[in-house]
């Protein structure tokens, strides 16, 4: 069965269309729109009307694409950007009214962590030893989910931290490019957020989310302390537009990258291991979960 997932995040709204074949997924089409909900919240913590309209339009466009590609089932989820918004339910209502009754599931931190782990573990299945313990770190715009479990997919430990790349961008890293003092302040905020986190020892650490995947073309799929420091040095030497032109990233992603890099660097310290950029994550987990719940013909 062909299925689709639309993921409304703090930074982007993303579509994944994939073929379901038992417990396998074969991606058919992916795309994203930088809707930046996390940076749009007003002084009351609400998503402004213009942003609500923009996000609904992005969902409607991606829904039409999924249907045109023959998706028989679609699941639409929202994460920290909507979860923390004072009027998040208004977005849910607008999508339902404008997109033919499409239901937006606002995931809890625990649900988001579990689904991200499911997708990441699926992507590395067969390449890790049976019983290996995996850590999956999903660095988003408005939160960071940490999950530890067995490679077969069983979750043993998880935490959801209310800190992501968009939070740092709208706070300490609003300069472009960020200066040394701004980076030091942001790094201190990241260390503080992780201060009380004590995950179990693991065999592998998989990093997913936009910050991690955007680094593949810059630093490769394996991210150690040195690789992340060098990527941050290169990014901080240029404006977002200049870095985007040289790296091939979108300017929006280049703008978010310093915050993501600081969080990823803290994860290396937390787990004491290099990170491997994962090929699967939340959207894959959502589709695998849908397949397990309703079955595939």
Secondary structure, 3 states (H helix, E strand, C coil): CEEEEEEECCCCEEEEEEEEECCEEEEEEEEEECCCCCCCCCCCCCCCHHHHHHHHHHHHHHHHHHHHCCCCEEEEEECHHHHCCCCHHHHHHHHHHHCCCCCEEECCHHHHHHHHHHHHHHHHCCCCCCCCEEEEEEECCCCEEEEEEECCCCEEEEEEECCCHHHHHHCCCCCCCCCHHHHHHHHHHHHHHCCCCCCCCCCEEEEECHHHHCCHHHHCCEECHHHHHHHHHHHHCCCHHHHHHHHCCCHHHHHHHHHHHHHHHHHHHHHCCCEEECCCCHHHHHHHHHHHHHCCC
